[in-house]
């Protein structure tokens, strides 16, 4: 199947907010106002799915409601991109109800992360559509520390030029939506080279525990000549990371993986650099590929936007890490 890269954004375009995981209803009015204003400043018009406010006992909505909003957004030719409201736990419920031909016939940008990983990798596998791991709509409601996130959102979604991913100067791991003006930022020491080397390949992955939900299904992407981008949230602990990563290594196509980039782990996870290195070094199947951790994507602030299904190259030495995202 030929790969399809949706048209990039331009000023004046309209984006649609949908909620394929948790409901927009759990996002505060203040965060929404800031998010919409910030997207407007990028030159984008913001619209919302009809059913994004539905909220059930799982802080989500019915499968039929979520599918309805997704399919309406894809059918609507006035919509240039789809932004997910927020992450959650149940996006994989939608996969056997998605009209993949509709997506392929009407390709457009879809951006989000975390639980949205299931939908993104399924769209790559079933429709050959490149999607984007990056900020949710709600992420744009962050008052402080969002400059890097905005920069890479624009580099990836408003331009077709390749770009190198520089390290952010500082990072944060707080619940920013609870105290917008009372935040703590840490100096960023940069990415950690666990194993040196160079590689290039198609980007696959996203949130690790969500990605693992696709194992053994028709929605699992081919790992041939791939670079895995993997991250996880504060609920991950060292034991779960060890076994979830091992599950990836057991995939029949894992020998096709050329490199591994790991997003920064949240402090609450307890996954320190020393523990992470110990986990990596215990796995024989990881011994011959370059591996870099503490990259700026995932559940800490700020985050890079990158194309799932796009191409990346990585060169990792003891002194430096160079990651380049190709746009074609």
Secondary structure as GFF3:
##gff-version 3
##sequence-region A 1 328
A	DSSP	beta_strand	14	18	.	.	.	ID=ss1
A	DSSP	three_ten_helix	24	26	.	.	.	ID=ss2
A	DSSP	alpha_helix	29	41	.	.	.	ID=ss3
A	DSSP	beta_strand	45	48	.	.	.	ID=ss4
A	DSSP	alpha_helix	63	75	.	.	.	ID=ss5
A	DSSP	beta_strand	79	84	.	.	.	ID=ss6
A	DSSP	three_ten_helix	91	94	.	.	.	ID=ss7
A	DSSP	alpha_helix	100	105	.	.	.	ID=ss8
A	DSSP	beta_strand	109	112	.	.	.	ID=ss9
A	DSSP	three_ten_helix	114	116	.	.	.	ID=ss10
A	DSSP	alpha_helix	117	127	.	.	.	ID=ss11
A	DSSP	beta_strand	131	133	.	.	.	ID=ss12
A	DSSP	three_ten_helix	138	141	.	.	.	ID=ss13
A	DSSP	alpha_helix	147	157	.	.	.	ID=ss14
A	DSSP	beta_strand	163	164	.	.	.	ID=ss15
A	DSSP	beta_strand	170	171	.	.	.	ID=ss16
A	DSSP	three_ten_helix	176	178	.	.	.	ID=ss17
A	DSSP	beta_strand	186	187	.	.	.	ID=ss18
A	DSSP	beta_strand	192	195	.	.	.	ID=ss19
A	DSSP	beta_strand	197	207	.	.	.	ID=ss20
A	DSSP	alpha_helix	208	211	.	.	.	ID=ss21
A	DSSP	three_ten_helix	212	214	.	.	.	ID=ss22
A	DSSP	beta_strand	226	231	.	.	.	ID=ss23
A	DSSP	alpha_helix	238	249	.	.	.	ID=ss24
A	DSSP	three_ten_helix	254	256	.	.	.	ID=ss25
A	DSSP	beta_strand	257	263	.	.	.	ID=ss26
A	DSSP	three_ten_helix	267	269	.	.	.	ID=ss27
A	DSSP	alpha_helix	273	281	.	.	.	ID=ss28
A	DSSP	three_ten_helix	284	286	.	.	.	ID=ss29
A	DSSP	beta_strand	290	295	.	.	.	ID=ss30
A	DSSP	beta_strand	306	308	.	.	.	ID=ss31
A	DSSP	beta_strand	311	316	.	.	.	ID=ss32
A	DSSP	beta_strand	321	326	.	.	.	ID=ss33
###
